[in-house]
């Protein structure tokens, strides 16, 4: 089955003008990119032109053979990703919504050298390949990866869908009240996932 991200990647790879433009973008030292879900598929398919992405897998059909859409939990890995700075070790809920999220190292990449940014965990906080905690069966619970310089990161689940407490049915008190109108709100009602985008702004300077 052809994932949407694979189709996007082919429109770039098989168009000489676009291919040159994207390659130039990736080669610049002042650029960064975050690919989520279909964007994760697309960037993984473009890995040969992304410096440091040679170990990334392709993302293919979920092992369940089904589209998986629900809230899951990941543990943030210690990685050089500019997006995940300061989140190392956190266990966070996030939305999975994909049909092709299986990290397939048989088709591409090197599992032993992958730089993980997040891994699916079970209800005991252990990295897992067990369904349904791991929605796609990816080895070692791989949910995303980055490059050695941390500028380019891919993530299969959706952090942008859980950036505010009101997007969740429950959030710990330490994340602040969901109502952002009160003066007592210290973090604007944002979840830790908002830090990905704040980190990107800090990196820009």
N, C-alpha and C positions, 0 to 999 in steps of 0.2 A: 504494500500500500504506500502511495506517495504522500508523505507528510507535506503540509503547506510550506514549512520552512525549507524543505528540499527543493520545492518548486521555485521559491524566491532565490535560493542559491544558484540554481541553474540559469535563471535569467541574468545573473551577474557573471557567472563563470563563462557562459557561452556568448557573451556580448563583449567584444574586445574593448570597446570604450568604457563600459561599466567595470569590467575586470581591472583595467588599468587604474581607474579612479579609486576603486576600493583598495587595491593593492597599495597605492600611494597613501591613502588614508591610514591604513594599518601600519605602514612603515614610518610614519611621522612619530616623533617622540612626545608630542603634545596632544595626542588624541587618546580617547578611551571609548569603550563600548560595553554595554550590558545587554545580552541577548536572553530574553525570557520566553519560555515555551516555544512557540513557533520561531521566535528569534534565536532561541537556543539551538534548535534544529538547523536554522539557516547558518549561523556562525560556525557550528560544528562542521557543516558541509563545506564551509569556506576555510577550514583549518589550514590547508596547505598554503594559503596566502597570508595567514596571520602569524607573525613572528612569535614563537614559543607555544603555539597551539598544536604542534605535531602529535602530541599524545592524546588529544581529545578523541572520544569515540563518535560514531554515528548514533543517532537516536532513532530507533525503529519501534515496531509494534509492541505495545505492552505485552508482557508474558501472559496476562489474564485474557488477552484477545478482546478486551473491551475498552471503551472510553471510560476513564476514571475521573470523577469529579467530586471532591469532598475536601474537608479540612484534615490535614495530616500534621505530623510533627517532624522537624529536622533538628539536628545538632550542627551548630556552626563550627567548621573546622578552623584550624590555625593555618592561614594561607596568606600569600602576599597580595591578595586582591585589594585594590583601593576601596572597593565598595564595602567590604566586610571588616575593615579596621575597627577594632574595639568591641567586636561582637563575638570574639573567639570563645567557644565553650557554651554559648547560650543555647538553650533548648526552646524552640519557638514554633507556634502553630503557623501554618501557611496553607494556601489553597492549591490543590492539585486539580488540573483540568486539561487532560491530554489523552490522546489515543496512541501516540508514538513517543514514549518517554524512556524506553529501555536503552540504557547505555550499552551499545553493542560494540565490544572491542574485537569481535571476530571480523568485523568489516573494516574497522579503522581504529588507530590509536594504540596506546600501550598502557594497560591498566596498572602495571607496576610503577609507572612514572607519572601518573596523573596527579595533578595538584587540585585536590578536592576543596570546595568552599563550603559544602553542606552535605549531610548524609541523613537519609531517612532513619528514624529510630522507632523502637516499639514502646509500649507503655511502661517499660522499666528503664527507659532511657538508653537502651543498647542499640547500636547500629545494626540494621537488619535487612535481610533480603526477603523476609516473610510477608506475604500478603495477608491482610490489607494495609498493614503499617507502611510497607513499601508498595506504592501503587502500581509500579511497572516492572518490578523484579530486577532492577539494576544491580549489578554486582557491588558488594560492599556498601549497599545503600546509596550509591552515588546520585546526588541530586543536582550537582553543578560542578564546574571546574573553572580554573583561571590559568593565566600565563605566568611565567616566572617573574615578570616585571609588574604583574598585577593590573595592567591597564585594560585587559580584555577578559571579561567574565561571562560565563553562560550559566543559566539556572533554569531547570525545567519547571518547578512550581512557581507560583505567582506572588512575589512580595508586594507588588503594587495593589493587590486586592485586600491586603491586611495592614495597611499603614496607619489606620486609626482604630481606636478601641470600639467605636460604634459599628465597625465592620465585623466584630466578633460577638458571639453570644455571651462570652465571659472573658474578663481580663483581670489580672491581679491588681490589687490596690496600688502597688508600686508603680504601675504604668500611668497613674493619675486617672481622674474621673473622665468619663466619656463625653460629658457635656463641656464643650470648649468655651462656653460663654462665661463661666465663673472665674473670678479673679484668683481663686484658690488653685486653679489648674496650672501646674508648673511646667508641663511638657506639651500643652496644647491638645491633650487627648491622643497623642500619637503613640503607636506601638514601637518597639525597637526596630522594626523593619524600616521605619522612616530614616534611620541612620544611613542606609545604603545611599540614599539620594543626598543627604547632608554631607556624607563623606565625599561624594563626587564633587559637590560644590567647593568643599575645602581643598580638594586636589587641584581644581582649576585655579584657586588662589584669588 
